[in-house]
Amino acid sequence: MEGEIKQYVGLWKGKRISANLPYKVQFVTEIQGRGPVKFFPHLKEDEFDIV
């Protein structure tokens, strides 16, 4: 599944914070009868590959 990194939430007001799942990633999937649906899971760095 392909997605797009939308936000890094490991920084808040310029300070580094210890977010457990710091990457907000957008995925779009097609659901029959509804069309494209976006969802935004938060992931760790080792849970995805950058291509």
LOGU-313211 format. One record per residue (C-alpha): residue in one letter; x, y, z. Coordinates in steps of 0.2 Angstrom, whole numbers, plus 2048, in hexadecimal, padded with zeros to 3 digits. Last residue first. Layout:
N
(rec 'a'; (X; Y; Z))
...
***
This chain:
51
(rec 'v'; (836; 81A; 7F6))
(rec 'i'; (835; 81C; 809))
(rec 'd'; (831; 80C; 812))
(rec 'f'; (824; 80A; 820))
(rec 'e'; (822; 803; 832))
(rec 'd'; (834; 806; 838))
(rec 'e'; (832; 819; 839))
(rec 'k'; (822; 816; 845))
(rec 'l'; (811; 819; 83E))
(rec 'h'; (802; 825; 841))
(rec 'p'; (7F3; 820; 836))
(rec 'f'; (7EA; 82D; 82B))
(rec 'f'; (7DC; 826; 820))
(rec 'k'; (7D5; 82C; 810))
(rec 'v'; (7C6; 824; 807))
(rec 'p'; (7C4; 823; 7F4))
(rec 'g'; (7B3; 81E; 7EE))
(rec 'r'; (7A4; 81A; 7F9))
(rec 'g'; (79B; 80B; 7F0))
(rec 'q'; (7AB; 800; 7F0))
(rec 'i'; (7B8; 807; 7FB))
(rec 'e'; (7C8; 80E; 7F2))
(rec 't'; (7D7; 811; 7FD))
(rec 'v'; (7E1; 821; 801))
(rec 'f'; (7EF; 821; 80D))
(rec 'q'; (7F6; 830; 817))
(rec 'v'; (804; 82E; 823))
(rec 'k'; (807; 837; 834))
(rec 'y'; (818; 832; 83A))
(rec 'p'; (81C; 834; 84C))
(rec 'l'; (815; 823; 853))
(rec 'n'; (81C; 823; 865))
(rec 'a'; (81E; 836; 866))
(rec 's'; (82D; 83B; 871))
(rec 'i'; (82D; 84D; 86F))
(rec 'r'; (83A; 858; 866))
(rec 'k'; (837; 86B; 868))
(rec 'g'; (833; 877; 85A))
(rec 'k'; (821; 87A; 860))
(rec 'w'; (81E; 867; 860))
(rec 'l'; (82A; 85C; 856))
(rec 'g'; (828; 849; 855))
(rec 'v'; (818; 84B; 84C))
(rec 'y'; (81F; 849; 83A))
(rec 'q'; (811; 84D; 82E))
(rec 'k'; (809; 848; 81E))
(rec 'i'; (814; 839; 819))
(rec 'e'; (80B; 832; 809))
(rec 'g'; (804; 821; 806))
(rec 'e'; (807; 811; 7FC))
(rec 'm'; (800; 800; 800))
***
